[in-house]
Amino acid sequence: MILKELYSYQIQFHQPLTTKQVMKMHKLISANNHQMYLHQGQLIADAGHLPKLMSFFLFMDMDQPIILIIDGENVEVSYNELEKCWEEHIANTSCRKKYTESMMNANTSIIV
C-alpha cells in the first residue's frame, strides 16, 4: 500500500522559468496524479490548471521565495524531477514540512 503524503517546499529562483519548464511541471502533475499548489504573497495557483500556473509564473516576484505544496504519492520523487528541470534557475530550496497519511486525519490542522 502506498501512503499519501503532503510536503511543502520553499524555493528561491534567481531567474524565471521558461514556458517549456512550466509545461513540464504541469505534465508531471497530470502524469503522477498529484495536487500541487504554489503560493507567494497574494498569488496562489493550482498547478493542475495550466492558465493559472502560467499566470503565477508571469506575476511572481523573483526577489521573494515561493511555497510549493505537493499532495499525493511519492512526493519526494516528483519534487526531485522538478528540481532537476529547474536546477539552473533555483538559487535555494528547502523542504519546510513533511506529512505522511498516518500524521494527517480529519481532526488535525496542519501547517504547510
C-alpha positions in Angstrom: 0.0 0.0 0.0 1.4 3.4 -1.0 0.9 6.2 1.5 -0.4 9.6 0.6 2.0 12.4 1.5 1.9 16.2 1.8 5.1 18.1 1.5 5.8 21.9 1.3 9.0 23.4 -0.1 10.4 26.9 -0.1 12.1 27.8 -3.4 14.0 30.9 -4.3 14.5 31.4 -8.0 17.3 33.6 -9.4 15.9 33.6 -12.9 12.4 33.0 -14.4 11.4 29.6 -15.6 10.9 29.1 -19.3 7.4 28.2 -20.7 8.8 24.7 -21.5 9.7 24.2 -17.9 6.3 25.3 -16.7 4.6 23.0 -19.2 6.8 20.1 -17.9 5.7 20.8 -14.4 2.0 20.7 -15.5 2.6 17.4 -17.3 4.4 15.9 -14.3 1.4 16.7 -12.1 -1.1 15.2 -14.5 1.0 12.0 -15.0 1.5 11.4 -11.3 -2.0 12.3 -10.1 -0.7 14.9 -7.6 -2.2 18.0 -6.3 0.2 20.9 -6.4 -0.2 24.5 -5.3 2.1 27.5 -5.5 1.9 30.4 -3.1 3.7 33.8 -2.9 2.2 36.8 -1.2 -1.2 37.4 -2.7 -0.6 34.9 -5.5 -2.0 31.4 -5.3 -2.2 28.9 -8.1 -3.5 25.3 -8.5 -0.7 23.9 -10.7 -3.2 21.5 -12.2 -4.8 24.3 -14.2 -2.3 25.4 -16.9 -3.6 29.0 -17.3 -3.4 29.6 -13.5 0.1 28.1 -13.4 1.3 30.2 -16.3 -0.2 33.4 -14.7 1.5 32.6 -11.4 5.0 32.5 -13.0 4.3 35.7 -15.0 3.3 37.7 -11.9 5.6 36.2 -9.3 8.2 38.4 -7.6 11.7 37.0 -8.3 13.0 38.6 -5.2 10.8 36.6 -2.9 10.7 32.8 -2.4 7.6 30.7 -3.4 6.0 28.0 -1.4 5.3 24.8 -3.3 2.8 22.3 -1.8 2.6 18.8 -3.2 -0.1 16.3 -2.1 -0.1 12.7 -3.4 2.0 9.6 -3.6 5.8 9.5 -3.9 6.0 13.3 -3.5 9.8 13.4 -2.9 10.4 11.6 -6.2 8.3 14.0 -8.1 9.9 17.0 -6.5 13.3 15.7 -7.4 12.2 15.5 -11.0 11.1 19.1 -10.9 14.2 20.2 -9.1 16.4 18.7 -11.9 14.4 20.5 -14.5 14.7 23.8 -12.7 18.3 23.4 -11.3 19.8 26.2 -13.4 17.0 28.6 -12.2 17.0 27.9 -8.5 19.1 29.9 -6.0 18.0 28.0 -2.9 15.4 25.3 -2.0 14.4 23.7 1.3 11.7 21.3 2.5 9.5 23.1 5.0 7.2 20.3 6.2 6.6 16.6 5.6 3.4 14.8 6.5 2.5 11.2 5.8 -1.0 9.8 5.7 -0.7 8.5 9.3 0.1 12.0 10.5 -3.0 13.5 8.9 -6.5 13.0 10.0 -9.8 14.8 9.8 -9.3 16.4 13.3 -5.8 17.7 12.7 -4.8 21.1 11.5 -1.5 21.1 9.6 0.9 23.9 8.8 2.4 24.0 5.3 
